[in-house]
Amino acid sequence: MHVRRDDMVMAVVGKDRGKTGKVLRVLPGRKRVIVEGLNLHKKHVRANPGKQEQGGIVEREGAISVSNVMLYCTKCSQRTRIGHRVLEDGTRVRYCRKCNEAV
């Protein structure tokens, strides 16, 4: 998958098109990601006095298909594709295809 946890991504399609957020979870088996602040939906939660949890309606992030998000480069401030390159010391890094900076 082209995104990892804690990456900044931008939604390309859907109701949240153009919004950015940080990847909270990656679900590689289902090819989906959960992004902070995107694809919010309401969930009815029952109160649990044992855990000191209050009941009510809570907004949570839903999973988005990984094909609907692109990596957001913070250096050039735009969505971008990524490339892979091997440095002289043998480590592999991902880089922004637009500004050639390491992600």
N, CA, C and O atoms as CSV, one atom per row, in Angstrom:
chain,resi,resn,atom,element,x,y,z
A,1,MET,N,N,0.843,-1.185,0.000
A,1,MET,CA,C,0.000,0.000,0.000
A,1,MET,C,C,0.884,1.241,0.000
A,1,MET,O,O,1.978,1.242,0.564
A,2,HIS,N,N,0.392,2.293,-0.640
A,2,HIS,CA,C,1.211,3.485,-0.804
A,2,HIS,C,C,1.130,4.446,0.373
A,2,HIS,O,O,1.849,5.444,0.394
A,3,VAL,N,N,0.267,4.170,1.363
A,3,VAL,CA,C,0.198,5.026,2.546
A,3,VAL,C,C,0.479,4.195,3.785
A,3,VAL,O,O,0.249,2.986,3.807
A,4,ARG,N,N,0.972,4.855,4.803
A,4,ARG,CA,C,1.284,4.220,6.082
A,4,ARG,C,C,0.641,5.028,7.196
A,4,ARG,O,O,0.143,6.133,6.979
A,5,ARG,N,N,0.664,4.453,8.394
A,5,ARG,CA,C,0.114,5.156,9.546
A,5,ARG,C,C,0.908,6.438,9.781
A,5,ARG,O,O,2.122,6.467,9.580
A,6,ASP,N,N,0.223,7.492,10.206
A,6,ASP,CA,C,0.760,8.823,10.488
A,6,ASP,C,C,1.141,9.618,9.234
A,6,ASP,O,O,1.752,10.679,9.359
A,7,ASP,N,N,0.802,9.142,8.031
A,7,ASP,CA,C,0.995,9.925,6.813
A,7,ASP,C,C,-0.128,10.950,6.700
A,7,ASP,O,O,-1.239,10.713,7.176
A,8,MET,N,N,0.158,12.075,6.078
A,8,MET,CA,C,-0.878,13.043,5.739
A,8,MET,C,C,-1.395,12.685,4.355
A,8,MET,O,O,-0.621,12.522,3.412
A,9,VAL,N,N,-2.726,12.564,4.245
A,9,VAL,CA,C,-3.328,12.214,2.965
A,9,VAL,C,C,-4.445,13.202,2.638
A,9,VAL,O,O,-4.958,13.900,3.512
A,10,MET,N,N,-4.805,13.241,1.362
A,10,MET,CA,C,-5.899,14.080,0.895
A,10,MET,C,C,-6.913,13.185,0.201
A,10,MET,O,O,-6.545,12.304,-0.577
A,11,ALA,N,N,-8.197,13.412,0.484
A,11,ALA,CA,C,-9.259,12.651,-0.167
A,11,ALA,C,C,-9.397,13.146,-1.602
A,11,ALA,O,O,-9.458,14.351,-1.845
A,12,VAL,N,N,-9.448,12.212,-2.555
A,12,VAL,CA,C,-9.507,12.553,-3.963
A,12,VAL,C,C,-10.940,12.552,-4.469
A,12,VAL,O,O,-11.290,13.366,-5.323
A,13,VAL,N,N,-11.779,11.652,-3.957
A,13,VAL,CA,C,-13.178,11.557,-4.382
A,13,VAL,C,C,-14.067,11.448,-3.158
A,13,VAL,O,O,-13.584,11.239,-2.046
A,14,GLY,N,N,-15.372,11.592,-3.367
A,14,GLY,CA,C,-16.326,11.420,-2.285
A,14,GLY,C,C,-16.763,12.728,-1.670
A,14,GLY,O,O,-16.418,13.807,-2.153
A,15,LYS,N,N,-17.529,12.621,-0.592
A,15,LYS,CA,C,-18.096,13.804,0.041
A,15,LYS,C,C,-17.033,14.661,0.724
A,15,LYS,O,O,-17.259,15.849,0.952
A,16,ASP,N,N,-15.881,14.079,1.055
A,16,ASP,CA,C,-14.806,14.819,1.716
A,16,ASP,C,C,-13.675,15.178,0.756
A,16,ASP,O,O,-12.535,15.356,1.184
A,17,ARG,N,N,-13.976,15.285,-0.529
A,17,ARG,CA,C,-12.946,15.576,-1.536
A,17,ARG,C,C,-12.217,16.869,-1.213
A,17,ARG,O,O,-12.855,17.888,-0.946
A,18,GLY,N,N,-10.893,16.845,-1.233
A,18,GLY,CA,C,-10.086,18.024,-0.975
A,18,GLY,C,C,-9.664,18.200,0.467
A,18,GLY,O,O,-8.801,19.028,0.756
A,19,LYS,N,N,-10.254,17.436,1.387
A,19,LYS,CA,C,-9.885,17.548,2.797
A,19,LYS,C,C,-8.649,16.694,3.075
A,19,LYS,O,O,-8.427,15.665,2.436
A,20,THR,N,N,-7.856,17.144,4.037
A,20,THR,CA,C,-6.655,16.403,4.412
A,20,THR,C,C,-6.785,15.904,5.844
A,20,THR,O,O,-7.555,16.444,6.638
A,21,GLY,N,N,-6.025,14.872,6.157
A,21,GLY,CA,C,-6.019,14.330,7.506
A,21,GLY,C,C,-4.909,13.327,7.676
A,21,GLY,O,O,-4.275,12.910,6.706
A,22,LYS,N,N,-4.674,12.941,8.922
A,22,LYS,CA,C,-3.613,11.987,9.251
A,22,LYS,C,C,-4.199,10.576,9.273
A,22,LYS,O,O,-5.309,10.368,9.762
A,23,VAL,N,N,-3.459,9.621,8.750
A,23,VAL,CA,C,-3.905,8.230,8.731
A,23,VAL,C,C,-3.795,7.668,10.140
A,23,VAL,O,O,-2.712,7.658,10.726
A,24,LEU,N,N,-4.923,7.198,10.688
A,24,LEU,CA,C,-4.939,6.623,12.031
A,24,LEU,C,C,-4.673,5.126,12.000
A,24,LEU,O,O,-3.921,4.611,12.827
A,25,ARG,N,N,-5.293,4.417,11.042
A,25,ARG,CA,C,-5.134,2.963,10.930
A,25,ARG,C,C,-5.091,2.572,9.470
A,25,ARG,O,O,-5.729,3.200,8.625
A,26,VAL,N,N,-4.330,1.527,9.182
A,26,VAL,CA,C,-4.279,0.954,7.845
A,26,VAL,C,C,-4.801,-0.465,7.945
A,26,VAL,O,O,-4.352,-1.240,8.790
A,27,LEU,N,N,-5.758,-0.809,7.075
A,27,LEU,CA,C,-6.339,-2.146,7.043
A,27,LEU,C,C,-5.939,-2.797,5.716
A,27,LEU,O,O,-6.706,-2.747,4.755
A,28,PRO,N,N,-4.746,-3.411,5.650
A,28,PRO,CA,C,-4.249,-3.903,4.362
A,28,PRO,C,C,-5.057,-5.062,3.788
A,28,PRO,O,O,-5.128,-5.206,2.567
A,29,GLY,N,N,-5.657,-5.879,4.618
A,29,GLY,CA,C,-6.443,-7.000,4.117
A,29,GLY,C,C,-7.680,-6.538,3.373
A,29,GLY,O,O,-8.113,-7.186,2.420
A,30,ARG,N,N,-8.249,-5.428,3.799
A,30,ARG,CA,C,-9.450,-4.887,3.159
A,30,ARG,C,C,-9.134,-3.733,2.208
A,30,ARG,O,O,-10.037,-3.194,1.569
A,31,LYS,N,N,-7.842,-3.347,2.110
A,31,LYS,CA,C,-7.380,-2.242,1.269
A,31,LYS,C,C,-8.099,-0.946,1.619
A,31,LYS,O,O,-8.584,-0.234,0.739
A,32,ARG,N,N,-8.161,-0.649,2.914
A,32,ARG,CA,C,-8.838,0.548,3.397
A,32,ARG,C,C,-7.975,1.240,4.451
A,32,ARG,O,O,-7.091,0.628,5.050
A,33,VAL,N,N,-8.247,2.520,4.664
A,33,VAL,CA,C,-7.553,3.308,5.684
A,33,VAL,C,C,-8.592,4.094,6.478
A,33,VAL,O,O,-9.672,4.402,5.976
A,34,ILE,N,N,-8.252,4.409,7.714
A,34,ILE,CA,C,-9.078,5.277,8.551
A,34,ILE,C,C,-8.301,6.567,8.743
A,34,ILE,O,O,-7.190,6.566,9.272
A,35,VAL,N,N,-8.907,7.676,8.303
A,35,VAL,CA,C,-8.232,8.969,8.298
A,35,VAL,C,C,-8.930,9.894,9.289
A,35,VAL,O,O,-10.159,9.936,9.360
A,36,GLU,N,N,-8.139,10.624,10.043
A,36,GLU,CA,C,-8.648,11.524,11.069
A,36,GLU,C,C,-9.457,12.658,10.430
A,36,GLU,O,O,-8.941,13.419,9.613
A,37,GLY,N,N,-10.738,12.756,10.819
A,37,GLY,CA,C,-11.584,13.835,10.354
A,37,GLY,C,C,-12.269,13.608,9.018
A,37,GLY,O,O,-13.005,14.483,8.559
A,38,LEU,N,N,-12.056,12.473,8.380
A,38,LEU,CA,C,-12.688,12.178,7.096
A,38,LEU,C,C,-13.679,11.038,7.237
A,38,LEU,O,O,-13.503,10.157,8.079
A,39,ASN,N,N,-14.717,11.053,6.419
A,39,ASN,CA,C,-15.746,10.018,6.373
A,39,ASN,C,C,-16.387,9.810,7.750
A,39,ASN,O,O,-16.500,8.684,8.236
A,40,LEU,N,N,-16.798,10.913,8.357
A,40,LEU,CA,C,-17.417,10.846,9.680
A,40,LEU,C,C,-18.840,10.314,9.577
A,40,LEU,O,O,-19.584,10.695,8.674
A,41,HIS,N,N,-19.217,9.440,10.494
A,41,HIS,CA,C,-20.585,8.961,10.581
A,41,HIS,C,C,-20.975,8.874,12.049
A,41,HIS,O,O,-20.115,8.794,12.926
A,42,LYS,N,N,-22.276,8.889,12.306
A,42,LYS,CA,C,-22.763,8.887,13.686
A,42,LYS,C,C,-22.991,7.461,14.157
A,42,LYS,O,O,-23.486,6.620,13.407
A,43,LYS,N,N,-22.625,7.196,15.407
A,43,LYS,CA,C,-22.805,5.886,16.001
A,43,LYS,C,C,-23.505,6.066,17.343
A,43,LYS,O,O,-23.122,6.916,18.146
A,44,HIS,N,N,-24.525,5.264,17.574
A,44,HIS,CA,C,-25.247,5.307,18.836
A,44,HIS,C,C,-24.526,4.410,19.830
A,44,HIS,O,O,-24.340,3.221,19.570
A,45,VAL,N,N,-24.116,4.966,20.967
A,45,VAL,CA,C,-23.311,4.251,21.953
A,45,VAL,C,C,-24.109,4.133,23.246
A,45,VAL,O,O,-24.686,5.106,23.732
A,46,ARG,N,N,-24.127,2.936,23.784
A,46,ARG,CA,C,-24.808,2.700,25.060
A,46,ARG,C,C,-23.879,3.090,26.206
A,46,ARG,O,O,-22.666,2.903,26.115
A,47,ALA,N,N,-24.436,3.623,27.266
A,47,ALA,CA,C,-23.647,4.011,28.433
A,47,ALA,C,C,-23.117,2.768,29.138
A,47,ALA,O,O,-23.789,1.739,29.203
A,48,ASN,N,N,-21.894,2.882,29.665
A,48,ASN,CA,C,-21.266,1.789,30.400
A,48,ASN,C,C,-20.738,2.354,31.718
A,48,ASN,O,O,-19.626,2.880,31.762
A,49,PRO,N,N,-21.529,2.251,32.799
A,49,PRO,CA,C,-21.100,2.840,34.071
A,49,PRO,C,C,-19.838,2.192,34.633
A,49,PRO,O,O,-19.081,2.843,35.353
A,50,GLY,N,N,-19.604,0.939,34.318
A,50,GLY,CA,C,-18.402,0.261,34.818
A,50,GLY,C,C,-17.121,0.879,34.291
A,50,GLY,O,O,-16.111,0.904,34.993
A,51,LYS,N,N,-17.152,1.381,33.056
A,51,LYS,CA,C,-15.975,2.002,32.446
A,51,LYS,C,C,-16.054,3.523,32.466
A,51,LYS,O,O,-15.229,4.203,31.855
A,52,GLN,N,N,-17.058,4.059,33.178
A,52,GLN,CA,C,-17.253,5.508,33.282
A,52,GLN,C,C,-17.485,6.132,31.901
A,52,GLN,O,O,-17.036,7.251,31.650
A,53,GLU,N,N,-18.184,5.420,31.001
A,53,GLU,CA,C,-18.474,5.940,29.673
A,53,GLU,C,C,-19.912,6.432,29.610
A,53,GLU,O,O,-20.832,5.788,30.115
A,54,GLN,N,N,-20.081,7.575,28.986
A,54,GLN,CA,C,-21.396,8.164,28.845
A,54,GLN,C,C,-21.990,7.735,27.504
A,54,GLN,O,O,-21.271,7.628,26.511
A,55,GLY,N,N,-23.278,7.494,27.478
A,55,GLY,CA,C,-23.950,7.096,26.250
A,55,GLY,C,C,-24.341,8.295,25.413
A,55,GLY,O,O,-24.248,9.436,25.866
A,56,GLY,N,N,-24.773,8.040,24.203
A,56,GLY,CA,C,-25.228,9.108,23.334
A,56,GLY,C,C,-24.842,8.840,21.900
A,56,GLY,O,O,-24.498,7.716,21.535
A,57,ILE,N,N,-24.902,9.875,21.092
A,57,ILE,CA,C,-24.549,9.772,19.675
A,57,ILE,C,C,-23.146,10.335,19.499
A,57,ILE,O,O,-22.878,11.485,19.845
A,58,VAL,N,N,-22.251,9.509,18.956
A,58,VAL,CA,C,-20.839,9.864,18.806
A,58,VAL,C,C,-20.492,9.860,17.328
A,58,VAL,O,O,-20.938,8.982,16.589
A,59,GLU,N,N,-19.700,10.835,16.886
A,59,GLU,CA,C,-19.216,10.838,15.509
A,59,GLU,C,C,-17.881,10.114,15.456
A,59,GLU,O,O,-16.979,10.397,16.245
A,60,ARG,N,N,-17.761,9.177,14.521
A,60,ARG,CA,C,-16.530,8.404,14.357
A,60,ARG,C,C,-16.097,8.416,12.910
A,60,ARG,O,O,-16.902,8.636,12.006
A,61,GLU,N,N,-14.807,8.175,12.700
A,61,GLU,CA,C,-14.277,8.075,11.351
A,61,GLU,C,C,-14.556,6.676,10.804
A,61,GLU,O,O,-14.405,5.683,11.515
A,62,GLY,N,N,-14.957,6.609,9.559
A,62,GLY,CA,C,-15.164,5.340,8.890
A,62,GLY,C,C,-13.996,5.046,7.964
A,62,GLY,O,O,-13.176,5.922,7.688
A,63,ALA,N,N,-13.926,3.825,7.492
A,63,ALA,CA,C,-12.842,3.417,6.603
A,63,ALA,C,C,-13.079,3.953,5.197
A,63,ALA,O,O,-14.216,4.033,4.733
A,64,ILE,N,N,-11.987,4.318,4.526
A,64,ILE,CA,C,-12.018,4.806,3.153
A,64,ILE,C,C,-11.136,3.878,2.325
A,64,ILE,O,O,-10.104,3.402,2.798
A,65,SER,N,N,-11.544,3.629,1.100
A,65,SER,CA,C,-10.712,2.829,0.214
A,65,SER,C,C,-9.400,3.558,-0.039
A,65,SER,O,O,-9.376,4.778,-0.208
A,66,VAL,N,N,-8.310,2.800,-0.062
A,66,VAL,CA,C,-6.988,3.415,-0.211
A,66,VAL,C,C,-6.831,4.043,-1.596
A,66,VAL,O,O,-5.978,4.911,-1.783
A,67,SER,N,N,-7.639,3.619,-2.562
A,67,SER,CA,C,-7.566,4.209,-3.898
A,67,SER,C,C,-8.195,5.596,-3.936
A,67,SER,O,O,-8.006,6.326,-4.909
A,68,ASN,N,N,-8.934,5.973,-2.904
A,68,ASN,CA,C,-9.604,7.273,-2.869
A,68,ASN,C,C,-8.803,8.336,-2.141
A,68,ASN,O,O,-9.289,9.455,-1.976
A,69,VAL,N,N,-7.586,8.024,-1.697
A,69,VAL,CA,C,-6.737,9.006,-1.033
A,69,VAL,C,C,-5.379,9.056,-1.717
A,69,VAL,O,O,-4.912,8.070,-2.287
A,70,MET,N,N,-4.755,10.236,-1.644
A,70,MET,CA,C,-3.392,10.402,-2.154
A,70,MET,C,C,-2.546,11.024,-1.060
A,70,MET,O,O,-3.045,11.766,-0.215
A,71,LEU,N,N,-1.266,10.715,-1.087
A,71,LEU,CA,C,-0.341,11.272,-0.117
A,71,LEU,C,C,-0.275,12.784,-0.298
A,71,LEU,O,O,-0.257,13.278,-1.426
A,72,TYR,N,N,-0.240,13.520,0.816
A,72,TYR,CA,C,-0.180,14.981,0.802
A,72,TYR,C,C,1.216,15.392,1.236
A,72,TYR,O,O,1.620,15.128,2.369
A,73,CYS,N,N,1.949,16.032,0.347
A,73,CYS,CA,C,3.315,16.476,0.660
A,73,CYS,C,C,3.236,17.799,1.412
A,73,CYS,O,O,2.701,18.779,0.894
A,74,THR,N,N,3.764,17.829,2.621
A,74,THR,CA,C,3.720,19.043,3.429
A,74,THR,C,C,4.736,20.081,2.970
A,74,THR,O,O,4.600,21.260,3.299
A,75,LYS,N,N,5.757,19.665,2.212
A,75,LYS,CA,C,6.778,20.605,1.762
A,75,LYS,C,C,6.307,21.420,0.566
A,75,LYS,O,O,6.542,22.626,0.501
A,76,CYS,N,N,5.636,20.756,-0.392
A,76,CYS,CA,C,5.128,21.499,-1.550
A,76,CYS,C,C,3.637,21.783,-1.443
A,76,CYS,O,O,3.066,22.397,-2.345
A,77,SER,N,N,2.997,21.354,-0.368
A,77,SER,CA,C,1.589,21.634,-0.049
A,77,SER,C,C,0.620,21.233,-1.153
A,77,SER,O,O,-0.281,21.994,-1.504
A,78,GLN,N,N,0.808,20.032,-1.699
A,78,GLN,CA,C,-0.141,19.513,-2.667
A,78,GLN,C,C,-0.129,17.996,-2.632
A,78,GLN,O,O,0.820,17.382,-2.145
A,79,ARG,N,N,-1.203,17.393,-3.160
A,79,ARG,CA,C,-1.253,15.938,-3.212
A,79,ARG,C,C,-0.282,15.460,-4.275
A,79,ARG,O,O,-0.040,16.150,-5.266
A,80,THR,N,N,0.272,14.279,-4.064
A,80,THR,CA,C,1.316,13.819,-4.962
A,80,THR,C,C,1.378,12.305,-5.008
A,80,THR,O,O,0.903,11.618,-4.104
A,81,ARG,N,N,1.963,11.804,-6.062
A,81,ARG,CA,C,2.329,10.405,-6.114
A,81,ARG,C,C,3.683,10.272,-5.435
A,81,ARG,O,O,4.403,11.254,-5.255
A,82,ILE,N,N,4.015,9.046,-5.062
A,82,ILE,CA,C,5.293,8.845,-4.395
A,82,ILE,C,C,6.159,7.908,-5.222
A,82,ILE,O,O,5.665,7.087,-5.994
A,83,GLY,N,N,7.446,8.053,-5.038
A,83,GLY,CA,C,8.413,7.158,-5.656
A,83,GLY,C,C,9.266,6.542,-4.568
A,83,GLY,O,O,9.271,7.003,-3.427
A,84,HIS,N,N,9.984,5.500,-4.930
A,84,HIS,CA,C,10.876,4.833,-3.988
A,84,HIS,C,C,12.297,4.964,-4.509
A,84,HIS,O,O,12.555,4.848,-5.707
A,85,ARG,N,N,13.213,5.210,-3.575
A,85,ARG,CA,C,14.610,5.326,-3.963
A,85,ARG,C,C,15.468,4.728,-2.864
A,85,ARG,O,O,15.087,4.742,-1.693
A,86,VAL,N,N,16.633,4.201,-3.242
A,86,VAL,CA,C,17.577,3.614,-2.300
A,86,VAL,C,C,18.731,4.587,-2.130
A,86,VAL,O,O,19.355,4.996,-3.108
A,87,LEU,N,N,19.013,4.956,-0.889
A,87,LEU,CA,C,20.104,5.890,-0.609
A,87,LEU,C,C,21.443,5.170,-0.637
A,87,LEU,O,O,21.504,3.948,-0.776
A,88,GLU,N,N,22.517,5.946,-0.502
A,88,GLU,CA,C,23.862,5.370,-0.555
A,88,GLU,C,C,24.121,4.381,0.574
A,88,GLU,O,O,24.856,3.410,0.395
A,89,ASP,N,N,23.519,4.625,1.742
A,89,ASP,CA,C,23.739,3.738,2.875
A,89,ASP,C,C,22.844,2.501,2.821
A,89,ASP,O,O,22.893,1.676,3.734
A,90,GLY,N,N,22.035,2.351,1.783
A,90,GLY,CA,C,21.229,1.147,1.611
A,90,GLY,C,C,19.810,1.248,2.134
A,90,GLY,O,O,19.046,0.293,1.994
A,91,THR,N,N,19.423,2.381,2.737
A,91,THR,CA,C,18.065,2.518,3.252
A,91,THR,C,C,17.126,2.944,2.124
A,91,THR,O,O,17.506,3.702,1.232
A,92,ARG,N,N,15.891,2.439,2.183
A,92,ARG,CA,C,14.883,2.794,1.193
A,92,ARG,C,C,14.032,3.927,1.736
A,92,ARG,O,O,13.610,3.885,2.891
A,93,VAL,N,N,13.777,4.934,0.922
A,93,VAL,CA,C,12.935,6.056,1.321
A,93,VAL,C,C,11.878,6.294,0.252
A,93,VAL,O,O,12.065,5.955,-0.916
A,94,ARG,N,N,10.761,6.886,0.676
A,94,ARG,CA,C,9.734,7.325,-0.259
A,94,ARG,C,C,9.947,8.811,-0.501
A,94,ARG,O,O,10.329,9.540,0.413
A,95,TYR,N,N,9.702,9.264,-1.725
A,95,TYR,CA,C,9.900,10.677,-2.018
A,95,TYR,C,C,8.747,11.213,-2.837
A,95,TYR,O,O,8.063,10.470,-3.540
A,96,CYS,N,N,8.542,12.510,-2.736
A,96,CYS,CA,C,7.505,13.214,-3.474
A,96,CYS,C,C,7.955,13.345,-4.931
A,96,CYS,O,O,9.075,13.774,-5.207
A,97,ARG,N,N,7.078,12.975,-5.847
A,97,ARG,CA,C,7.424,13.046,-7.272
A,97,ARG,C,C,7.421,14.478,-7.798
A,97,ARG,O,O,7.983,14.742,-8.860
A,98,LYS,N,N,6.798,15.406,-7.074
A,98,LYS,CA,C,6.719,16.790,-7.558
A,98,LYS,C,C,7.905,17.630,-7.105
A,98,LYS,O,O,8.441,18.420,-7.881
A,99,CYS,N,N,8.322,17.461,-5.834
A,99,CYS,CA,C,9.409,18.301,-5.324
A,99,CYS,C,C,10.683,17.500,-5.000
A,99,CYS,O,O,11.678,18.082,-4.567
A,100,ASN,N,N,10.663,16.184,-5.203
A,100,ASN,CA,C,11.816,15.311,-4.974
A,100,ASN,C,C,12.330,15.311,-3.549
A,100,ASN,O,O,13.498,14.998,-3.322
A,101,GLU,N,N,11.489,15.652,-2.578
A,101,GLU,CA,C,11.883,15.615,-1.161
A,101,GLU,C,C,11.431,14.316,-0.541
A,101,GLU,O,O,10.394,13.772,-0.919
A,102,ALA,N,N,12.202,13.808,0.414
A,102,ALA,CA,C,11.843,12.570,1.123
A,102,ALA,C,C,10.616,12.795,1.970
A,102,ALA,O,O,10.469,13.848,2.590
A,103,VAL,N,N,9.735,11.819,2.004
A,103,VAL,CA,C,8.505,11.922,2.780
A,103,VAL,C,C,8.764,11.387,4.178
A,103,VAL,O,O,7.859,11.376,5.012
